[in-house]
Structures are given as C-alpha cells and as structure tokens.
Amino acid sequence: MAVVDRPSPNHGPRRDGRTRPDLVMIHYTAMQGGPEPALTRLCLPEAEVSAHYLIGECGTVFRLVDEMARAWHAGAGCWGASSDLNSRSVGIELSNDGFSPFPAAQMDALEDLVGDICRRHGIGPAGVIGHSDAAPGRKIDPGRRFDWRRLARRGLAVWPDAEPGDAPDAAAFRALARRAGYTADVDDGTLLNAVRLRFRPWATGPLDRTDMGLIADLAARFPVDAGEAAV
C-alpha cells in the first residue's frame, strides 16, 4: 500500500501513558474539491484539527500524523469507558462531501489501511467505529452512504446478525447500547438515531423490535467495557 506523507503539525503525545491505539475512527471531510482542501485545513496550525490519515476519492492514502502520536480528530465524545478518544484512536478521514457515494477505489484503500492498522495494533472489529458512534447528535460521519457491512464482511467492523428482539423498551435499549459501546450522555432519540445511522441508516419511526434485536446481538457478541467513562 503506497502512502504519501503530508505531515501536519497538529498533534501531541497520547495521554494517560497510552503509547498505542486501540480504536480506529472513521470520518468524512464534508468538503468538496477532492482531498487538497481538507489536507490544507488538517495541516493549518490555527485550525487545530488533524487526522492520522486522509484517503482521497481515487484511493491515494495521505499520512499526516504518526500513529504513535495523538491526532486531533475526535473532539468531544465517548465510547466505552473513555472520553479522550484522541488518545485511544487512529483517525482516518475520507475525502467526501457528506452526500456522495464513496468510490470503490477509496473503499479498497480504506480496507487495506484499516486491515493493516488493526493487524499491527491488535485491534478487533469492535474497535473500528464511526465519528457518529462516539459523538451522537453532534456528528453524523461517515454517514448513511458509508458501507459498514462491506467492512464487516472483511472482519474489519461489527455487524449484527439477529432476528427481531423483545418489545421496544427504551431503558433496555439504552442498557444494551451501553454494553455495545454507546456511552455518550444523550437522550433516547439521539441514541436511537446514532445506532440506526450505523446499522439501519434508512430506518424511521419509533424504537422497534428490529432495533432491540440488533442491539441485543451486538451487546452479546461484541461487548465493550463501559466502566465509568473517564478522560
């Protein structure tokens, strides 16, 4: 896999003694004009944002920050027992305006990159998440058009395999979602929308048995240490 180095000054050391990532977080840039506008912004000191990698629509992989460093891509959020997600993760930006499909060449490059990162750092499929998973209501990337099922078929992300579950119960759904990693302090509707954005992106209406079944399956097969979320 060919990688083009475009170093960004926007990074620092991982905190709390962390030296290696245990998550991969996927974003989109929400910018038009290909990767160059995003590369420019991610390398501006005054912007105070960055990512470890950016992948262009044609599949070019740009490395901005060394994986051992803490890039500034996650912002406020929570996943499992941590709210300092920059210290835990490798951030990957996909050049995409937020509305367009992700080209095959870009997805191929993403699969290669995520697979390589996960192998080198021992990250399992439950450790590959979207920005929207950790920041429900604040972020929606990588969005409805992102093919999570494709990554799951390669063992690079989780995907539920379940029949419709119990009768809808918001408290039970929240407890199961917490076990699956969704620990952000948000209301019931925002939580449901975040889970659906990842696993049922075109679903509408109130909590239903399909939602209950998929979150129960995720909590059972891919539990995430929820603990007490702390920086």
Helices and strands as residue ranges (DSSP letters): E 3-5, E 11-13, E 23-28, H 35-42, G 45-47, E 53-55, E 61-63, E 69-71, H 85-88, E 89-94, H 104-121, G 125-127, E 128-130, H 131-134, H 148-153, H 170-179, H 188-199, H 209-221
